[in-house]
Amino acid sequence: MLRISRIAALGICAAALLSCSRSTDSKFIGEWNNSSLDPTARVTYSADHTYFAHMEHPRDGKFTGAGTWRVEGSQMICRDYEHGESRAEILKTSANELLIKGADGITSKYERIK
């Protein structure tokens, strides 16, 4: 009987961990805009953990990328199909705001569009 209760307890813990992961990821799903002057960026994070990004930089020109995303602890990890993996530290998330710090040390503020 003790063995069954341990299995049940492990199952409940696993379900709780999975639901926490889903709720963390769900904070990012949607369309986000960084309207700072240099550069401007729009990113869409989808529920299937794919993303699409479009940036326009006055000096460097346009960049469009797509790939996969995931959250590990306080890190947003994106894998671009052409450029490999990039990481950013998540500084703040709310219903309408995302503040991240890239590997280059630059902090970017995104506002939810959808």
PyMOL commands that set and color helices and strands:
alter all, ss='L'
color gray80, all
select helices_A, chain A and resi 2-26
alter helices_A, ss='H'
color red, helices_A
select strands_A, chain A and resi 30-34+40-45+50-57+61-72+75-80+84-93+97-102+107-112
alter strands_A, ss='S'
color yellow, strands_A
deselect
rebuild
show_as cartoon
